[in-house]
Structures are given as structure tokens and as C-alpha cells.
């Protein structure tokens, strides 16, 4: 049962991080600042944070 909680926590945490990184990147793009590398964004998407950034894309700028 502990394994289920660990996996759920992992998915939630990686999605929150992915969501936050996309929001920060979006803000930096609007301000013309140096953006977060695509490599970093893809890393978080691949390790389990994929749905979080999609949620951020649904939020209008």
C-alpha cells in the first residue's frame, strides 16, 4: 500500500513542478527574458510531469 502512495506523490509532485516551470517560462517569454531551456521542460515531461504543463497551456496568458 505504501508503494501506491509513493507513486501518487511522485506523479503529483512532478506535475506541480512541470506546471510551475511552464508558468515561469511563459512569464519570461512575455517579459522578453532568458527562458527555461526546452531540454529542462522535456526532462520534467518525460519523468512523469507531462500532464501538468498541458494544464498550464490551458490557462490564458
N, C-alpha and C positions, 0 to 999 in steps of 0.2 A: 504494500500500500504506500510505503514511503517513496517508492520509485515513481508512482503516478504523480505525487505532489512535486517531486523534483522536476519531472518533465513539464508539468503545468507551469511551475515557477520559471523554468528556463524559457519556455515559449513566451510567457507574459513579459519577462524582463527583456528578452531580445527584441520583441515587438515594440516595447516602450522606447528602447534605445534607437531602433530604426526610425520610429515615428519622430523622435526628438531630432535626430540627425537630419532628416528630410526637412523639418521645420526650420532648423538653423540654416541649412543650405538655401532654402527658399528665401529666408530673410536676407542672407548675404547676397544673393543674386539681385534682389530688389535694391539693395543699397550699393551695388557695384563693388562689393568687397571680394577678397580672395575666397573662393568657395571650397567646400569639402570635396576631396578627390572622389571621383567615381569609383575608384578601387575600394575606398573605405565604405562607401554606400553599398556596393555589391557584396563586400565581405559580410556585412551585417544581414543583408538579404539572404545570402547563401547559408549562413549558420543558423537560420531559423527566424530571422526578423523580417521576413518578406511581407506579410500582410500589414504590418504597422505603417510602412511608407505608403502603401496604397491608400490607407485611411487618411494620411496627411495630404495626399494628392486630391482627395475629395473635398478638402476644406478650401474654400476660395481664399485667394491672397488678400 
